[in-house]
Amino acid sequence: MFDFNEESDLQKAMQSYERDSREKLVSELCYWKDMYNVERLQATWLDALAELLRDTSDKESEEYEGECNQEYQDAKRKFNSKWY
């Protein structure tokens, strides 16, 4: 995951996480998992939007883009209400 240049950098990171409680580490892991899901949905929506913009007359692409956008917006709202 991380590339440490020196052994001391790795030791500092390990010490920082060793001081954290299990609950804090699990919470941080859940946060990043949820963030990944939102970013994945955003990327899917942007791909669908780009496809739609290539051919604006394609109704199927327009529907797919709308669905992707709605799914992304729902996930973003859920993420924001959960973490902020």
Residue, then its C-alpha position, 0 to 999 in steps of 0.5 A: m500500500f505505502d512505499f516507505n523510503e526508510e525503515s524509520d518512516l515505517q517504524k513511525a507509521m507502525q507506532s502511530y497505528e499501534r497507539d490507536s484503539r481497535e475501534k478507531l482503526v475499524s472506523e477509519l477502515c470503514y471510512w475509506k471503504d465508503m469513500y472508495n465506493v463513492e469514488r467508484l460510482q463517480a468514475t462510473w457516472l463520469d464514464a457514462l457522461a462521457e459516452l453520452l456526450r460523444d453521441t447525445s442522440d443515444k437515448e439508451s446512453e442518456e438513461y444509463e447516465g441518469e441512472c449512474n448519476q442518481e446512484y452516485q448522488d445517493a451514495k454521496r448523500k449517504f456518505n456525507s450523512k454518515w461521516y460528516 
